[in-house]
Amino acid sequence: MSTLGTWADLFSGRHWRVAEELTGTVRHNRALVVFERGEFELPAGSAFRSLLSTNMGRRGVILQETDETGETDIPGSRIAIGHKSLVKARQDYSAVW
């Protein structure tokens, strides 16, 4: 996994949750993106790049930043990351609920 060196900036002392309320299909540009409880998959021929990696991917999760209690979302703070990045953020930073 190639990284952009923003791990500590995004996860040290910050708190995130998977945006499980995101379910359904959304048209983005010309592609239909399917969301299932915060997880998403782009159609073949489409890809995204997260803030954490230079690698492109088709599957990932949307994270929503929260306050330290996890009760209040911080507006405008959603990010898309891959599944491997989610595991690392949980294991190395304990930053994702």
Phi and psi restraints in degrees (range 20) as a CNS / XPLOR table:
assign (resid 1 and name C) (resid 2 and name N)
       (resid 2 and name CA) (resid 2 and name C) 1.0 -85.1 20.0 2
assign (resid 2 and name N) (resid 2 and name CA)
       (resid 2 and name C) (resid 3 and name N) 1.0 130.5 20.0 2
assign (resid 2 and name C) (resid 3 and name N)
       (resid 3 and name CA) (resid 3 and name C) 1.0 -117.3 20.0 2
assign (resid 3 and name N) (resid 3 and name CA)
       (resid 3 and name C) (resid 4 and name N) 1.0 161.6 20.0 2
assign (resid 3 and name C) (resid 4 and name N)
       (resid 4 and name CA) (resid 4 and name C) 1.0 -102.0 20.0 2
assign (resid 4 and name N) (resid 4 and name CA)
       (resid 4 and name C) (resid 5 and name N) 1.0 7.5 20.0 2
assign (resid 4 and name C) (resid 5 and name N)
       (resid 5 and name CA) (resid 5 and name C) 1.0 75.9 20.0 2
assign (resid 5 and name N) (resid 5 and name CA)
       (resid 5 and name C) (resid 6 and name N) 1.0 19.9 20.0 2
assign (resid 5 and name C) (resid 6 and name N)
       (resid 6 and name CA) (resid 6 and name C) 1.0 -104.0 20.0 2
assign (resid 6 and name N) (resid 6 and name CA)
       (resid 6 and name C) (resid 7 and name N) 1.0 8.5 20.0 2
assign (resid 6 and name C) (resid 7 and name N)
       (resid 7 and name CA) (resid 7 and name C) 1.0 -54.7 20.0 2
assign (resid 7 and name N) (resid 7 and name CA)
       (resid 7 and name C) (resid 8 and name N) 1.0 -54.3 20.0 2
assign (resid 7 and name C) (resid 8 and name N)
       (resid 8 and name CA) (resid 8 and name C) 1.0 -62.7 20.0 2
assign (resid 8 and name N) (resid 8 and name CA)
       (resid 8 and name C) (resid 9 and name N) 1.0 -39.6 20.0 2
assign (resid 8 and name C) (resid 9 and name N)
       (resid 9 and name CA) (resid 9 and name C) 1.0 -59.9 20.0 2
assign (resid 9 and name N) (resid 9 and name CA)
       (resid 9 and name C) (resid 10 and name N) 1.0 -41.2 20.0 2
assign (resid 9 and name C) (resid 10 and name N)
       (resid 10 and name CA) (resid 10 and name C) 1.0 -82.7 20.0 2
assign (resid 10 and name N) (resid 10 and name CA)
       (resid 10 and name C) (resid 11 and name N) 1.0 -30.7 20.0 2
assign (resid 10 and name C) (resid 11 and name N)
       (resid 11 and name CA) (resid 11 and name C) 1.0 -119.1 20.0 2
assign (resid 11 and name N) (resid 11 and name CA)
       (resid 11 and name C) (resid 12 and name N) 1.0 -20.9 20.0 2
assign (resid 11 and name C) (resid 12 and name N)
       (resid 12 and name CA) (resid 12 and name C) 1.0 -71.0 20.0 2
assign (resid 12 and name N) (resid 12 and name CA)
       (resid 12 and name C) (resid 13 and name N) 1.0 116.9 20.0 2
assign (resid 12 and name C) (resid 13 and name N)
       (resid 13 and name CA) (resid 13 and name C) 1.0 74.0 20.0 2
assign (resid 13 and name N) (resid 13 and name CA)
       (resid 13 and name C) (resid 14 and name N) 1.0 5.6 20.0 2
assign (resid 13 and name C) (resid 14 and name N)
       (resid 14 and name CA) (resid 14 and name C) 1.0 -112.5 20.0 2
assign (resid 14 and name N) (resid 14 and name CA)
       (resid 14 and name C) (resid 15 and name N) 1.0 162.3 20.0 2
assign (resid 14 and name C) (resid 15 and name N)
       (resid 15 and name CA) (resid 15 and name C) 1.0 -129.8 20.0 2
assign (resid 15 and name N) (resid 15 and name CA)
       (resid 15 and name C) (resid 16 and name N) 1.0 137.9 20.0 2
assign (resid 15 and name C) (resid 16 and name N)
       (resid 16 and name CA) (resid 16 and name C) 1.0 -136.8 20.0 2
assign (resid 16 and name N) (resid 16 and name CA)
       (resid 16 and name C) (resid 17 and name N) 1.0 158.8 20.0 2
assign (resid 16 and name C) (resid 17 and name N)
       (resid 17 and name CA) (resid 17 and name C) 1.0 -138.2 20.0 2
assign (resid 17 and name N) (resid 17 and name CA)
       (resid 17 and name C) (resid 18 and name N) 1.0 155.3 20.0 2
assign (resid 17 and name C) (resid 18 and name N)
       (resid 18 and name CA) (resid 18 and name C) 1.0 -73.3 20.0 2
assign (resid 18 and name N) (resid 18 and name CA)
       (resid 18 and name C) (resid 19 and name N) 1.0 131.6 20.0 2
assign (resid 18 and name C) (resid 19 and name N)
       (resid 19 and name CA) (resid 19 and name C) 1.0 -77.8 20.0 2
assign (resid 19 and name N) (resid 19 and name CA)
       (resid 19 and name C) (resid 20 and name N) 1.0 73.8 20.0 2
assign (resid 19 and name C) (resid 20 and name N)
       (resid 20 and name CA) (resid 20 and name C) 1.0 -65.7 20.0 2
assign (resid 20 and name N) (resid 20 and name CA)
       (resid 20 and name C) (resid 21 and name N) 1.0 -15.0 20.0 2
assign (resid 20 and name C) (resid 21 and name N)
       (resid 21 and name CA) (resid 21 and name C) 1.0 -72.9 20.0 2
assign (resid 21 and name N) (resid 21 and name CA)
       (resid 21 and name C) (resid 22 and name N) 1.0 -11.2 20.0 2
assign (resid 21 and name C) (resid 22 and name N)
       (resid 22 and name CA) (resid 22 and name C) 1.0 -84.4 20.0 2
assign (resid 22 and name N) (resid 22 and name CA)
       (resid 22 and name C) (resid 23 and name N) 1.0 103.6 20.0 2
assign (resid 22 and name C) (resid 23 and name N)
       (resid 23 and name CA) (resid 23 and name C) 1.0 -140.9 20.0 2
assign (resid 23 and name N) (resid 23 and name CA)
       (resid 23 and name C) (resid 24 and name N) 1.0 133.4 20.0 2
assign (resid 23 and name C) (resid 24 and name N)
       (resid 24 and name CA) (resid 24 and name C) 1.0 136.1 20.0 2
assign (resid 24 and name N) (resid 24 and name CA)
       (resid 24 and name C) (resid 25 and name N) 1.0 -169.7 20.0 2
assign (resid 24 and name C) (resid 25 and name N)
       (resid 25 and name CA) (resid 25 and name C) 1.0 -118.7 20.0 2
assign (resid 25 and name N) (resid 25 and name CA)
       (resid 25 and name C) (resid 26 and name N) 1.0 133.7 20.0 2
assign (resid 25 and name C) (resid 26 and name N)
       (resid 26 and name CA) (resid 26 and name C) 1.0 -128.9 20.0 2
assign (resid 26 and name N) (resid 26 and name CA)
       (resid 26 and name C) (resid 27 and name N) 1.0 139.6 20.0 2
assign (resid 26 and name C) (resid 27 and name N)
       (resid 27 and name CA) (resid 27 and name C) 1.0 -89.4 20.0 2
assign (resid 27 and name N) (resid 27 and name CA)
       (resid 27 and name C) (resid 28 and name N) 1.0 122.1 20.0 2
assign (resid 27 and name C) (resid 28 and name N)
       (resid 28 and name CA) (resid 28 and name C) 1.0 -123.9 20.0 2
assign (resid 28 and name N) (resid 28 and name CA)
       (resid 28 and name C) (resid 29 and name N) 1.0 118.5 20.0 2
assign (resid 28 and name C) (resid 29 and name N)
       (resid 29 and name CA) (resid 29 and name C) 1.0 57.2 20.0 2
assign (resid 29 and name N) (resid 29 and name CA)
       (resid 29 and name C) (resid 30 and name N) 1.0 -118.9 20.0 2
assign (resid 29 and name C) (resid 30 and name N)
       (resid 30 and name CA) (resid 30 and name C) 1.0 -106.3 20.0 2
assign (resid 30 and name N) (resid 30 and name CA)
       (resid 30 and name C) (resid 31 and name N) 1.0 1.1 20.0 2
assign (resid 30 and name C) (resid 31 and name N)
       (resid 31 and name CA) (resid 31 and name C) 1.0 -99.6 20.0 2
assign (resid 31 and name N) (resid 31 and name CA)
       (resid 31 and name C) (resid 32 and name N) 1.0 147.1 20.0 2
assign (resid 31 and name C) (resid 32 and name N)
       (resid 32 and name CA) (resid 32 and name C) 1.0 -93.5 20.0 2
assign (resid 32 and name N) (resid 32 and name CA)
       (resid 32 and name C) (resid 33 and name N) 1.0 123.5 20.0 2
assign (resid 32 and name C) (resid 33 and name N)
       (resid 33 and name CA) (resid 33 and name C) 1.0 -106.0 20.0 2
assign (resid 33 and name N) (resid 33 and name CA)
       (resid 33 and name C) (resid 34 and name N) 1.0 126.5 20.0 2
assign (resid 33 and name C) (resid 34 and name N)
       (resid 34 and name CA) (resid 34 and name C) 1.0 -100.2 20.0 2
assign (resid 34 and name N) (resid 34 and name CA)
       (resid 34 and name C) (resid 35 and name N) 1.0 123.5 20.0 2
assign (resid 34 and name C) (resid 35 and name N)
       (resid 35 and name CA) (resid 35 and name C) 1.0 -108.3 20.0 2
assign (resid 35 and name N) (resid 35 and name CA)
       (resid 35 and name C) (resid 36 and name N) 1.0 137.5 20.0 2
assign (resid 35 and name C) (resid 36 and name N)
       (resid 36 and name CA) (resid 36 and name C) 1.0 -137.4 20.0 2
assign (resid 36 and name N) (resid 36 and name CA)
       (resid 36 and name C) (resid 37 and name N) 1.0 101.0 20.0 2
assign (resid 36 and name C) (resid 37 and name N)
       (resid 37 and name CA) (resid 37 and name C) 1.0 53.0 20.0 2
assign (resid 37 and name N) (resid 37 and name CA)
       (resid 37 and name C) (resid 38 and name N) 1.0 45.6 20.0 2
assign (resid 37 and name C) (resid 38 and name N)
       (resid 38 and name CA) (resid 38 and name C) 1.0 89.3 20.0 2
assign (resid 38 and name N) (resid 38 and name CA)
       (resid 38 and name C) (resid 39 and name N) 1.0 -14.1 20.0 2
assign (resid 38 and name C) (resid 39 and name N)
       (resid 39 and name CA) (resid 39 and name C) 1.0 -90.8 20.0 2
assign (resid 39 and name N) (resid 39 and name CA)
       (resid 39 and name C) (resid 40 and name N) 1.0 149.7 20.0 2
assign (resid 39 and name C) (resid 40 and name N)
       (resid 40 and name CA) (resid 40 and name C) 1.0 -140.2 20.0 2
assign (resid 40 and name N) (resid 40 and name CA)
       (resid 40 and name C) (resid 41 and name N) 1.0 159.3 20.0 2
assign (resid 40 and name C) (resid 41 and name N)
       (resid 41 and name CA) (resid 41 and name C) 1.0 -139.9 20.0 2
assign (resid 41 and name N) (resid 41 and name CA)
       (resid 41 and name C) (resid 42 and name N) 1.0 129.0 20.0 2
assign (resid 41 and name C) (resid 42 and name N)
       (resid 42 and name CA) (resid 42 and name C) 1.0 -90.2 20.0 2
assign (resid 42 and name N) (resid 42 and name CA)
       (resid 42 and name C) (resid 43 and name N) 1.0 151.6 20.0 2
assign (resid 42 and name C) (resid 43 and name N)
       (resid 43 and name CA) (resid 43 and name C) 1.0 -68.9 20.0 2
assign (resid 43 and name N) (resid 43 and name CA)
       (resid 43 and name C) (resid 44 and name N) 1.0 159.6 20.0 2
assign (resid 43 and name C) (resid 44 and name N)
       (resid 44 and name CA) (resid 44 and name C) 1.0 -52.8 20.0 2
assign (resid 44 and name N) (resid 44 and name CA)
       (resid 44 and name C) (resid 45 and name N) 1.0 139.3 20.0 2
assign (resid 44 and name C) (resid 45 and name N)
       (resid 45 and name CA) (resid 45 and name C) 1.0 91.3 20.0 2
assign (resid 45 and name N) (resid 45 and name CA)
       (resid 45 and name C) (resid 46 and name N) 1.0 -6.7 20.0 2
assign (resid 45 and name C) (resid 46 and name N)
       (resid 46 and name CA) (resid 46 and name C) 1.0 -116.1 20.0 2
assign (resid 46 and name N) (resid 46 and name CA)
       (resid 46 and name C) (resid 47 and name N) 1.0 155.0 20.0 2
assign (resid 46 and name C) (resid 47 and name N)
       (resid 47 and name CA) (resid 47 and name C) 1.0 -157.6 20.0 2
assign (resid 47 and name N) (resid 47 and name CA)
       (resid 47 and name C) (resid 48 and name N) 1.0 160.8 20.0 2
assign (resid 47 and name C) (resid 48 and name N)
       (resid 48 and name CA) (resid 48 and name C) 1.0 -127.3 20.0 2
assign (resid 48 and name N) (resid 48 and name CA)
       (resid 48 and name C) (resid 49 and name N) 1.0 160.5 20.0 2
assign (resid 48 and name C) (resid 49 and name N)
       (resid 49 and name CA) (resid 49 and name C) 1.0 -124.6 20.0 2
assign (resid 49 and name N) (resid 49 and name CA)
       (resid 49 and name C) (resid 50 and name N) 1.0 124.7 20.0 2
assign (resid 49 and name C) (resid 50 and name N)
       (resid 50 and name CA) (resid 50 and name C) 1.0 -84.3 20.0 2
assign (resid 50 and name N) (resid 50 and name CA)
       (resid 50 and name C) (resid 51 and name N) 1.0 172.8 20.0 2
assign (resid 50 and name C) (resid 51 and name N)
       (resid 51 and name CA) (resid 51 and name C) 1.0 -69.9 20.0 2
assign (resid 51 and name N) (resid 51 and name CA)
       (resid 51 and name C) (resid 52 and name N) 1.0 -12.8 20.0 2
assign (resid 51 and name C) (resid 52 and name N)
       (resid 52 and name CA) (resid 52 and name C) 1.0 -100.3 20.0 2
assign (resid 52 and name N) (resid 52 and name CA)
       (resid 52 and name C) (resid 53 and name N) 1.0 -8.7 20.0 2
assign (resid 52 and name C) (resid 53 and name N)
       (resid 53 and name CA) (resid 53 and name C) 1.0 -149.3 20.0 2
assign (resid 53 and name N) (resid 53 and name CA)
       (resid 53 and name C) (resid 54 and name N) 1.0 151.0 20.0 2
assign (resid 53 and name C) (resid 54 and name N)
       (resid 54 and name CA) (resid 54 and name C) 1.0 -89.2 20.0 2
assign (resid 54 and name N) (resid 54 and name CA)
       (resid 54 and name C) (resid 55 and name N) 1.0 -8.9 20.0 2
assign (resid 54 and name C) (resid 55 and name N)
       (resid 55 and name CA) (resid 55 and name C) 1.0 -75.9 20.0 2
assign (resid 55 and name N) (resid 55 and name CA)
       (resid 55 and name C) (resid 56 and name N) 1.0 144.1 20.0 2
assign (resid 55 and name C) (resid 56 and name N)
       (resid 56 and name CA) (resid 56 and name C) 1.0 -92.0 20.0 2
assign (resid 56 and name N) (resid 56 and name CA)
       (resid 56 and name C) (resid 57 and name N) 1.0 148.9 20.0 2
assign (resid 56 and name C) (resid 57 and name N)
       (resid 57 and name CA) (resid 57 and name C) 1.0 -144.4 20.0 2
assign (resid 57 and name N) (resid 57 and name CA)
       (resid 57 and name C) (resid 58 and name N) 1.0 163.5 20.0 2
assign (resid 57 and name C) (resid 58 and name N)
       (resid 58 and name CA) (resid 58 and name C) 1.0 -108.9 20.0 2
assign (resid 58 and name N) (resid 58 and name CA)
       (resid 58 and name C) (resid 59 and name N) 1.0 -18.2 20.0 2
assign (resid 58 and name C) (resid 59 and name N)
       (resid 59 and name CA) (resid 59 and name C) 1.0 -124.2 20.0 2
assign (resid 59 and name N) (resid 59 and name CA)
       (resid 59 and name C) (resid 60 and name N) 1.0 145.2 20.0 2
assign (resid 59 and name C) (resid 60 and name N)
       (resid 60 and name CA) (resid 60 and name C) 1.0 -174.8 20.0 2
assign (resid 60 and name N) (resid 60 and name CA)
       (resid 60 and name C) (resid 61 and name N) 1.0 -164.1 20.0 2
assign (resid 60 and name C) (resid 61 and name N)
       (resid 61 and name CA) (resid 61 and name C) 1.0 -135.2 20.0 2
assign (resid 61 and name N) (resid 61 and name CA)
       (resid 61 and name C) (resid 62 and name N) 1.0 154.9 20.0 2
assign (resid 61 and name C) (resid 62 and name N)
       (resid 62 and name CA) (resid 62 and name C) 1.0 -100.9 20.0 2
assign (resid 62 and name N) (resid 62 and name CA)
       (resid 62 and name C) (resid 63 and name N) 1.0 124.1 20.0 2
assign (resid 62 and name C) (resid 63 and name N)
       (resid 63 and name CA) (resid 63 and name C) 1.0 -100.7 20.0 2
assign (resid 63 and name N) (resid 63 and name CA)
       (resid 63 and name C) (resid 64 and name N) 1.0 143.6 20.0 2
assign (resid 63 and name C) (resid 64 and name N)
       (resid 64 and name CA) (resid 64 and name C) 1.0 -117.8 20.0 2
assign (resid 64 and name N) (resid 64 and name CA)
       (resid 64 and name C) (resid 65 and name N) 1.0 124.1 20.0 2
assign (resid 64 and name C) (resid 65 and name N)
       (resid 65 and name CA) (resid 65 and name C) 1.0 -73.6 20.0 2
assign (resid 65 and name N) (resid 65 and name CA)
       (resid 65 and name C) (resid 66 and name N) 1.0 144.1 20.0 2
assign (resid 65 and name C) (resid 66 and name N)
       (resid 66 and name CA) (resid 66 and name C) 1.0 -126.4 20.0 2
assign (resid 66 and name N) (resid 66 and name CA)
       (resid 66 and name C) (resid 67 and name N) 1.0 172.2 20.0 2
assign (resid 66 and name C) (resid 67 and name N)
       (resid 67 and name CA) (resid 67 and name C) 1.0 -73.2 20.0 2
assign (resid 67 and name N) (resid 67 and name CA)
       (resid 67 and name C) (resid 68 and name N) 1.0 179.4 20.0 2
assign (resid 67 and name C) (resid 68 and name N)
       (resid 68 and name CA) (resid 68 and name C) 1.0 -64.9 20.0 2
assign (resid 68 and name N) (resid 68 and name CA)
       (resid 68 and name C) (resid 69 and name N) 1.0 -20.0 20.0 2
assign (resid 68 and name C) (resid 69 and name N)
       (resid 69 and name CA) (resid 69 and name C) 1.0 -89.8 20.0 2
assign (resid 69 and name N) (resid 69 and name CA)
       (resid 69 and name C) (resid 70 and name N) 1.0 -16.4 20.0 2
assign (resid 69 and name C) (resid 70 and name N)
       (resid 70 and name CA) (resid 70 and name C) 1.0 82.2 20.0 2
assign (resid 70 and name N) (resid 70 and name CA)
       (resid 70 and name C) (resid 71 and name N) 1.0 4.0 20.0 2
assign (resid 70 and name C) (resid 71 and name N)
       (resid 71 and name CA) (resid 71 and name C) 1.0 -87.9 20.0 2
assign (resid 71 and name N) (resid 71 and name CA)
       (resid 71 and name C) (resid 72 and name N) 1.0 -26.7 20.0 2
assign (resid 71 and name C) (resid 72 and name N)
       (resid 72 and name CA) (resid 72 and name C) 1.0 -123.3 20.0 2
assign (resid 72 and name N) (resid 72 and name CA)
       (resid 72 and name C) (resid 73 and name N) 1.0 127.1 20.0 2
assign (resid 72 and name C) (resid 73 and name N)
       (resid 73 and name CA) (resid 73 and name C) 1.0 -76.1 20.0 2
assign (resid 73 and name N) (resid 73 and name CA)
       (resid 73 and name C) (resid 74 and name N) 1.0 146.5 20.0 2
assign (resid 73 and name C) (resid 74 and name N)
       (resid 74 and name CA) (resid 74 and name C) 1.0 -94.0 20.0 2
assign (resid 74 and name N) (resid 74 and name CA)
       (resid 74 and name C) (resid 75 and name N) 1.0 115.2 20.0 2
assign (resid 74 and name C) (resid 75 and name N)
       (resid 75 and name CA) (resid 75 and name C) 1.0 -58.4 20.0 2
assign (resid 75 and name N) (resid 75 and name CA)
       (resid 75 and name C) (resid 76 and name N) 1.0 142.2 20.0 2
assign (resid 75 and name C) (resid 76 and name N)
       (resid 76 and name CA) (resid 76 and name C) 1.0 73.0 20.0 2
assign (resid 76 and name N) (resid 76 and name CA)
       (resid 76 and name C) (resid 77 and name N) 1.0 20.4 20.0 2
assign (resid 76 and name C) (resid 77 and name N)
       (resid 77 and name CA) (resid 77 and name C) 1.0 -116.2 20.0 2
assign (resid 77 and name N) (resid 77 and name CA)
       (resid 77 and name C) (resid 78 and name N) 1.0 21.6 20.0 2
assign (resid 77 and name C) (resid 78 and name N)
       (resid 78 and name CA) (resid 78 and name C) 1.0 -75.8 20.0 2
assign (resid 78 and name N) (resid 78 and name CA)
       (resid 78 and name C) (resid 79 and name N) 1.0 141.6 20.0 2
assign (resid 78 and name C) (resid 79 and name N)
       (resid 79 and name CA) (resid 79 and name C) 1.0 -137.1 20.0 2
assign (resid 79 and name N) (resid 79 and name CA)
       (resid 79 and name C) (resid 80 and name N) 1.0 153.7 20.0 2
assign (resid 79 and name C) (resid 80 and name N)
       (resid 80 and name CA) (resid 80 and name C) 1.0 -104.7 20.0 2
assign (resid 80 and name N) (resid 80 and name CA)
       (resid 80 and name C) (resid 81 and name N) 1.0 130.9 20.0 2
assign (resid 80 and name C) (resid 81 and name N)
       (resid 81 and name CA) (resid 81 and name C) 1.0 -137.2 20.0 2
assign (resid 81 and name N) (resid 81 and name CA)
       (resid 81 and name C) (resid 82 and name N) 1.0 163.3 20.0 2
assign (resid 81 and name C) (resid 82 and name N)
       (resid 82 and name CA) (resid 82 and name C) 1.0 -81.0 20.0 2
assign (resid 82 and name N) (resid 82 and name CA)
       (resid 82 and name C) (resid 83 and name N) 1.0 166.8 20.0 2
assign (resid 82 and name C) (resid 83 and name N)
       (resid 83 and name CA) (resid 83 and name C) 1.0 -62.9 20.0 2
assign (resid 83 and name N) (resid 83 and name CA)
       (resid 83 and name C) (resid 84 and name N) 1.0 -39.8 20.0 2
assign (resid 83 and name C) (resid 84 and name N)
       (resid 84 and name CA) (resid 84 and name C) 1.0 -64.7 20.0 2
assign (resid 84 and name N) (resid 84 and name CA)
       (resid 84 and name C) (resid 85 and name N) 1.0 -36.5 20.0 2
assign (resid 84 and name C) (resid 85 and name N)
       (resid 85 and name CA) (resid 85 and name C) 1.0 -67.2 20.0 2
assign (resid 85 and name N) (resid 85 and name CA)
       (resid 85 and name C) (resid 86 and name N) 1.0 -36.9 20.0 2
assign (resid 85 and name C) (resid 86 and name N)
       (resid 86 and name CA) (resid 86 and name C) 1.0 -60.2 20.0 2
assign (resid 86 and name N) (resid 86 and name CA)
       (resid 86 and name C) (resid 87 and name N) 1.0 -45.3 20.0 2
assign (resid 86 and name C) (resid 87 and name N)
       (resid 87 and name CA) (resid 87 and name C) 1.0 -60.9 20.0 2
assign (resid 87 and name N) (resid 87 and name CA)
       (resid 87 and name C) (resid 88 and name N) 1.0 -45.7 20.0 2
assign (resid 87 and name C) (resid 88 and name N)
       (resid 88 and name CA) (resid 88 and name C) 1.0 -63.2 20.0 2
assign (resid 88 and name N) (resid 88 and name CA)
       (resid 88 and name C) (resid 89 and name N) 1.0 -43.3 20.0 2
assign (resid 88 and name C) (resid 89 and name N)
       (resid 89 and name CA) (resid 89 and name C) 1.0 -61.9 20.0 2
assign (resid 89 and name N) (resid 89 and name CA)
       (resid 89 and name C) (resid 90 and name N) 1.0 -36.4 20.0 2
assign (resid 89 and name C) (resid 90 and name N)
       (resid 90 and name CA) (resid 90 and name C) 1.0 -72.2 20.0 2
assign (resid 90 and name N) (resid 90 and name CA)
       (resid 90 and name C) (resid 91 and name N) 1.0 -46.5 20.0 2
assign (resid 90 and name C) (resid 91 and name N)
       (resid 91 and name CA) (resid 91 and name C) 1.0 -73.0 20.0 2
assign (resid 91 and name N) (resid 91 and name CA)
       (resid 91 and name C) (resid 92 and name N) 1.0 -47.1 20.0 2
assign (resid 91 and name C) (resid 92 and name N)
       (resid 92 and name CA) (resid 92 and name C) 1.0 -86.3 20.0 2
assign (resid 92 and name N) (resid 92 and name CA)
       (resid 92 and name C) (resid 93 and name N) 1.0 -26.5 20.0 2
assign (resid 92 and name C) (resid 93 and name N)
       (resid 93 and name CA) (resid 93 and name C) 1.0 -121.5 20.0 2
assign (resid 93 and name N) (resid 93 and name CA)
       (resid 93 and name C) (resid 94 and name N) 1.0 -11.2 20.0 2
assign (resid 93 and name C) (resid 94 and name N)
       (resid 94 and name CA) (resid 94 and name C) 1.0 48.8 20.0 2
assign (resid 94 and name N) (resid 94 and name CA)
       (resid 94 and name C) (resid 95 and name N) 1.0 39.4 20.0 2
assign (resid 94 and name C) (resid 95 and name N)
       (resid 95 and name CA) (resid 95 and name C) 1.0 -99.3 20.0 2
assign (resid 95 and name N) (resid 95 and name CA)
       (resid 95 and name C) (resid 96 and name N) 1.0 -11.0 20.0 2
assign (resid 95 and name C) (resid 96 and name N)
       (resid 96 and name CA) (resid 96 and name C) 1.0 -115.5 20.0 2
assign (resid 96 and name N) (resid 96 and name CA)
       (resid 96 and name C) (resid 97 and name N) 1.0 123.9 20.0 2
